[in-house]
Amino acid sequence: AEHLASVLRNASQHADGRRLLATGVALPHLAPLLSSGAAERRRALYGCAKNLCMRAEREGYLQAVAAPETGLVEALLQPLSGSPPREADDGVRETAAEAVLALASVDAGLDALWAAGAPDKLKKGYEREEHPGTCEAMEQCAEIFLAANREGGPLQAVEELPDHHVDVSFRPGMAL
């Protein structure tokens, strides 16, 4: 099984391999594998998922990757959510965060993440996260969610403050 994970990650580095994984029978079986086995296997499988997510829109299989029935979006959020059991491997969490960022960067992926409750899950996980690479990807995801400004979503939109006019005049010789 350790070798299968590496084979899947390697296959996902090539367009034909990604297409086969995303549109064939393998995709629904990927999500359950993400939480099993040794850290090396999980790293390889999350790497495979990240490779799929990064090219999904461009290569035409985003709907398959983001579909709720595959469980992939939920599986990518699990190690980032802060929920027990906490993923101990920094590399797994960072790779999952990068995959989520790739999905959040495209509309259909953002919609799938929103439907899965990603903003709340990422917020809770971020509170406990200490790994710099994971934090950076999670922060970028948060920026995308805030910029999306979706009504009725788990995050409340920040209210715009009214413009206040302040009259400031400077005299020659005043320091700024």
Solvent accessible surface area in square Angstrom, and as a share of the most:
residue,aa,sasa,rsa
1,A,85,0.66
2,E,71,0.32
3,H,152,0.68
4,L,96,0.48
5,A,1,0.01
6,S,34,0.22
7,V,89,0.51
8,L,27,0.14
9,R,77,0.28
10,N,77,0.39
11,A,34,0.26
12,S,0,0.00
13,Q,99,0.44
14,H,121,0.54
15,A,42,0.33
16,D,111,0.57
17,G,12,0.12
18,R,13,0.05
19,R,104,0.38
20,L,132,0.66
21,L,17,0.08
22,A,3,0.02
23,T,89,0.52
24,G,32,0.31
25,V,131,0.75
26,A,37,0.28
27,L,5,0.03
28,P,68,0.43
29,H,117,0.52
30,L,8,0.04
31,A,12,0.09
32,P,88,0.55
33,L,61,0.30
34,L,1,0.01
35,S,92,0.59
36,S,41,0.26
37,G,41,0.39
38,A,53,0.41
39,A,31,0.24
40,E,110,0.49
41,R,44,0.16
42,R,36,0.13
43,R,91,0.33
44,A,1,0.01
45,L,2,0.01
46,Y,7,0.03
47,G,10,0.10
48,C,1,0.00
49,A,0,0.00
50,K,45,0.19
51,N,24,0.12
52,L,0,0.00
53,C,5,0.03
54,M,93,0.42
55,R,77,0.28
56,A,0,0.00
57,E,101,0.45
58,R,184,0.67
59,E,40,0.18
60,G,67,0.65
61,Y,6,0.02
62,L,14,0.07
63,Q,133,0.59
64,A,34,0.26
65,V,0,0.00
66,A,9,0.07
67,A,18,0.14
68,P,119,0.75
69,E,147,0.66
70,T,14,0.08
71,G,24,0.23
72,L,0,0.00
73,V,8,0.05
74,E,86,0.38
75,A,17,0.13
76,L,0,0.00
77,L,0,0.00
78,Q,72,0.32
79,P,8,0.05
80,L,3,0.02
81,S,8,0.05
82,G,18,0.17
83,S,52,0.34
84,P,117,0.74
85,P,113,0.71
86,R,93,0.34
87,E,20,0.09
88,A,88,0.68
89,D,25,0.13
90,D,63,0.33
91,G,26,0.25
92,V,0,0.00
93,R,8,0.03
94,E,48,0.21
95,T,23,0.14
96,A,0,0.00
97,A,1,0.00
98,E,54,0.24
99,A,0,0.00
100,V,0,0.00
101,L,33,0.17
102,A,18,0.14
103,L,0,0.00
104,A,2,0.02
105,S,72,0.47
106,V,30,0.18
107,D,108,0.56
108,A,28,0.22
109,G,0,0.00
110,L,10,0.05
111,D,67,0.35
112,A,19,0.15
113,L,0,0.00
114,W,36,0.13
115,A,93,0.72
116,A,17,0.13
117,G,20,0.19
118,A,0,0.00
119,P,7,0.04
120,D,56,0.29
121,K,58,0.25
122,L,10,0.05
123,K,118,0.50
124,K,126,0.53
125,G,5,0.05
126,Y,88,0.33
127,E,123,0.55
128,R,128,0.47
129,E,18,0.08
130,E,152,0.68
131,H,42,0.19
132,P,103,0.65
133,G,20,0.20
134,T,0,0.00
135,C,21,0.13
136,E,98,0.44
137,A,6,0.05
138,M,5,0.02
139,E,75,0.34
140,Q,69,0.31
141,C,1,0.00
142,A,45,0.35
143,E,113,0.51
144,I,46,0.24
145,F,3,0.01
146,L,94,0.47
147,A,85,0.66
148,A,35,0.27
149,N,92,0.47
150,R,75,0.27
151,E,173,0.78
152,G,89,0.85
153,G,14,0.14
154,P,50,0.32
155,L,44,0.22
156,Q,160,0.71
157,A,55,0.43
158,V,124,0.71
159,E,149,0.67
160,E,168,0.75
161,L,153,0.76
162,P,93,0.58
163,D,146,0.75
164,H,146,0.65
165,H,169,0.75
166,V,109,0.63
167,D,124,0.64
168,V,90,0.52
169,S,90,0.58
170,F,123,0.51
171,R,171,0.62
172,P,138,0.87
173,G,88,0.85
174,M,84,0.38
175,A,99,0.76
176,L,181,0.90
